[in-house]
Amino acid sequence: MSVAFTKEDSAETASETMLPDRPISPHPNWVTAAGLKALQDQLDAARTGVEAAQAIADVNERRRQEAGPLRDARYLAARVRTAELMPVPSSSDIVAFGSTVTFRRGDGRVQSFRIVGEDEADPKAGSISFVSPVARLLLRKSVGDVVGSGAQELEIIAIA
């Protein structure tokens, strides 16, 4: 029988179905309560995607459709399993994980960010990862402290 008539996966199909794992950060997996809930919701959505793909009759299409959700489910399961729920900051005197800090940049711009876990960070929505350069400068500082220098100078003006 000719190979043309067999249902073998092509190299293209194989590359579509064997996606590399999403990289896991080497940093502690600290999360807020909202961040943990978001991880769990994303994991549930990935599992739902896998289940939906498994209902597809064509084996090649099924593999293509489940590749992304399977990869995401592996990543999210690992992140939920290793999550360390951090307490809500008990004080607004010092910048800590979970704090919202307002600061003035060297160029006069004022910005506010909440310091959160890596998976929940979204600068456009006002949150940054605790391992980001800005957060590392701000952590354990108080109102009035100035960190950095020149154009990178940040003056803390409020902590919530």
Disulfide bonds with the S-S distance in Angstrom:
none
